[in-house]
Amino acid sequence: MDDLETLKARVKKLNAQATQAKMDLHDLSEDLPTNWEKILEVAQRAYDTHQNLMAARKDMAAASA
């Protein structure tokens, strides 16, 4: 059960990070062409964060099954 609780906490933390990454990407897009040089960096961070979140959700689903 501790493992499931640990996974839930990880998903919660990653969800918050993914939401922030999404907002950073949104904010950057609204300010274009200002800071256009940061597009790849911000997009990569959003991609990586969401990829980690999806993997953690998959792990949590497997652990609770």
C-alpha distances in whole Angstrom, upper triangle without the diagonal:
4,5,5,6,9,10,11,12,14,15,17,19,20,21,23,24,25,27,29,30,31,33,35,36,37,39,41,42,44,45,47,49,48,46,46,45,42,41,39,37,36,35,34,31,30,30,28,25,25,25,22,20,21,19,16,16,17,14,11,13,13,9,9,12
4,5,5,6,9,10,10,12,14,15,16,18,20,21,23,24,26,27,28,30,32,33,34,36,37,39,40,42,44,45,47,46,44,44,43,40,39,38,35,34,34,32,29,29,29,26,24,24,24,20,19,20,19,15,16,17,14,12,14,14,11,11,15
4,5,5,6,9,10,10,12,14,15,16,18,20,21,22,24,26,26,28,30,31,32,34,36,37,38,40,42,43,45,44,42,42,41,37,37,35,33,32,31,29,27,26,26,23,21,21,21,17,16,17,15,12,13,14,10,9,12,11,8,10,13
4,5,5,6,9,10,10,12,14,15,16,18,20,20,22,24,25,26,28,30,31,32,34,36,37,39,40,42,44,43,41,41,40,37,36,34,32,31,30,29,26,25,25,23,20,20,20,17,15,16,14,11,11,12,9,7,9,10,6,7,10
4,5,5,6,9,10,11,12,14,15,17,18,20,21,23,24,25,27,29,30,31,33,35,36,38,39,41,43,42,40,40,40,36,35,34,32,30,30,29,26,25,25,23,20,20,20,17,16,17,16,12,12,14,12,9,12,13,10,10,14
4,5,5,6,9,10,11,12,14,16,17,18,20,21,22,24,26,27,28,30,32,33,35,36,38,39,41,40,38,38,37,34,33,32,29,28,28,26,23,23,23,21,18,19,18,15,14,16,14,11,12,14,11,9,13,13,11,12,15
4,5,5,6,9,10,10,12,14,15,16,18,20,20,22,24,25,26,28,30,31,32,34,36,37,39,38,36,36,35,32,31,30,28,26,25,24,21,21,20,18,16,16,15,12,11,12,11,7,8,10,8,6,9,11,9,10,13
4,5,5,6,9,10,10,12,14,15,16,18,20,21,23,24,25,27,28,30,31,33,35,36,39,38,36,36,36,32,31,30,28,26,26,24,22,20,21,19,16,16,16,13,11,13,12,9,8,11,10,7,10,12,10,10,14
4,5,5,6,9,10,11,12,14,15,17,18,20,21,23,24,26,27,29,30,32,33,35,37,36,34,34,34,30,30,29,27,25,25,24,21,20,20,18,15,16,17,14,12,14,14,10,11,14,12,10,13,15,13,14,17
4,5,5,6,8,10,11,12,14,15,16,18,20,21,22,24,26,27,28,30,32,33,35,34,31,32,31,28,27,26,24,22,22,20,17,17,17,15,12,13,13,10,9,11,11,7,9,12,10,9,13,14,13,14,18
4,5,5,6,9,10,10,12,14,15,16,18,20,21,22,24,25,26,28,30,31,34,33,31,31,31,27,26,25,23,21,20,19,17,15,16,14,11,11,12,9,6,9,9,6,6,10,10,8,11,13,13,13,16
4,6,5,6,9,10,11,13,14,15,17,19,20,21,23,24,26,27,29,31,33,32,30,31,31,27,26,26,24,21,21,21,18,16,17,16,12,12,14,12,9,12,13,10,10,13,13,11,14,17,16,16,19
4,5,5,6,9,10,11,12,14,16,17,19,20,21,23,25,26,27,29,31,30,28,28,28,24,24,23,21,19,19,19,15,14,16,14,11,12,14,11,9,12,13,10,12,15,15,13,16,19,18,18,22
4,5,5,6,8,10,10,12,14,15,16,18,20,21,22,24,26,27,29,28,26,26,26,22,21,21,18,16,16,15,12,11,12,11,7,8,10,7,5,9,10,8,10,13,13,13,15,17,17,18,21
4,5,5,6,9,10,10,12,14,15,16,18,20,21,23,24,26,28,28,26,26,26,22,21,21,19,17,16,16,14,11,13,12,9,8,11,9,6,9,12,10,10,13,14,13,15,18,18,18,21
4,5,5,6,9,10,11,12,14,15,16,18,20,21,23,25,27,26,24,25,25,21,21,21,19,16,16,17,13,12,14,14,10,10,13,12,10,13,15,13,13,17,18,16,19,21,21,21,24
4,5,5,6,9,10,10,12,14,15,16,18,20,21,23,25,24,21,22,22,18,18,18,15,13,13,13,10,9,11,10,7,9,11,10,9,12,14,13,14,17,18,17,20,22,22,23,26
4,5,5,6,9,10,11,12,14,15,16,18,20,21,24,23,21,21,21,18,16,16,15,12,11,12,9,7,9,9,5,6,9,9,7,10,13,12,13,16,17,17,19,21,22,22,25
4,5,5,6,9,10,10,12,14,15,17,19,20,23,22,21,21,22,18,17,18,16,13,13,14,12,9,11,12,9,9,13,13,10,13,16,15,15,18,20,19,20,23,24,24,26
4,5,5,6,9,10,10,12,14,15,17,19,21,20,18,19,19,16,15,16,14,11,12,13,10,8,12,12,10,11,14,14,13,15,18,17,18,21,22,22,23,26,26,27,29
4,5,5,6,9,10,11,12,14,15,17,19,18,16,16,17,13,12,13,11,7,8,10,7,5,8,9,7,9,12,12,12,14,17,17,17,20,21,22,23,26,27,27,30
4,5,5,6,9,10,11,12,14,16,18,18,16,16,17,14,12,13,13,9,9,11,9,6,9,11,9,9,12,14,13,14,17,18,18,20,22,22,23,26,27,28,30
4,5,5,6,8,10,10,12,14,17,16,15,16,17,14,13,15,14,10,11,13,12,9,13,14,12,13,16,17,16,18,21,21,21,24,25,25,26,29,30,30,32
4,5,5,6,9,10,11,13,15,14,12,13,14,11,10,12,11,7,9,11,10,8,12,14,12,13,16,17,17,19,21,22,22,25,26,27,28,31,31,32,34
4,5,5,6,9,10,11,13,13,11,11,13,10,8,10,10,6,6,10,9,7,10,13,12,12,15,17,17,18,21,22,22,24,26,27,28,30,32,32,34
4,5,5,6,9,10,13,13,13,13,15,12,11,13,13,10,10,13,13,10,13,16,15,15,18,19,19,20,23,24,24,26,28,28,29,32,33,34,35
4,5,5,6,9,12,11,11,12,14,12,11,14,14,10,12,15,14,12,16,18,17,17,20,22,21,23,26,26,26,29,31,31,32,35,36,36,38
4,5,5,6,9,8,7,8,10,8,7,11,11,8,10,13,13,12,15,17,17,17,20,22,22,23,26,27,27,30,31,32,33,36,37,37,39
4,5,5,8,9,9,8,12,10,8,12,13,10,10,14,14,13,15,18,18,18,21,23,22,24,27,28,28,30,32,32,33,36,37,38,40
4,6,9,9,10,11,14,13,12,15,16,13,14,18,18,16,18,21,21,21,24,26,25,26,29,30,30,32,35,35,36,38,40,40,42
4,6,6,7,9,12,11,11,15,15,13,14,18,18,17,20,22,22,22,25,27,27,28,31,32,32,34,36,37,38,40,42,42,44
3,5,7,6,10,10,9,13,14,13,14,17,18,17,19,22,22,23,25,27,27,29,31,32,33,35,37,38,39,41,42,43,45
4,6,5,9,10,10,14,15,14,15,18,19,19,21,24,24,25,27,29,29,31,33,34,35,37,39,40,41,43,45,45,47
4,6,8,9,10,14,14,14,15,18,19,19,21,23,24,25,27,29,29,31,33,34,35,37,39,39,41,43,44,45,47
4,5,6,8,11,11,11,13,15,16,16,19,20,21,22,25,26,27,29,31,32,33,35,36,37,39,41,42,43,45
4,5,6,9,10,10,11,14,15,16,17,20,21,22,23,25,26,28,30,31,32,34,36,37,38,40,41,43,44
4,6,7,8,10,11,13,14,16,17,19,20,22,23,25,26,27,29,30,32,33,35,36,38,40,41,42,44
4,6,5,6,8,10,11,12,14,15,16,18,20,21,22,24,26,27,29,30,32,33,35,36,37,39,41
4,6,5,6,8,10,11,12,14,15,16,18,20,21,22,24,26,27,28,30,31,33,35,36,37,39
4,6,5,6,8,10,10,12,14,15,16,18,20,21,22,24,25,27,28,30,31,33,34,36,37
4,6,5,6,9,10,11,12,14,15,17,18,20,21,23,24,26,27,29,30,32,33,35,36
4,5,5,6,9,10,11,12,14,15,17,18,20,21,23,24,26,27,29,30,32,33,35
4,5,5,6,9,10,11,12,14,15,16,18,20,21,22,24,26,27,29,30,31,33
4,5,5,6,8,10,10,12,14,15,16,18,20,21,22,24,26,27,28,30,32
4,5,5,6,9,10,11,12,14,15,16,18,20,21,22,24,26,27,29,30
4,6,5,6,8,10,11,12,14,15,16,18,20,21,22,24,26,27,29
4,6,5,6,9,10,11,12,14,15,17,18,20,21,23,24,26,27
4,6,5,6,9,10,11,12,14,15,17,18,20,21,22,24,26
4,5,5,6,9,10,11,12,14,15,16,18,20,21,22,24
4,5,5,6,9,10,10,12,14,15,16,18,20,21,23
4,5,5,6,9,10,11,12,14,15,17,18,20,21
4,6,5,6,9,10,11,12,14,15,16,18,20
4,5,5,6,9,10,10,12,14,15,16,18
4,5,5,6,9,10,11,12,14,15,17
4,5,5,6,9,10,11,12,14,16
4,5,5,6,9,10,10,12,14
4,5,5,6,9,10,11,12
4,5,5,6,9,10,11
4,5,5,6,9,10
4,5,5,6,9
4,5,5,6
4,6,5
4,6
4
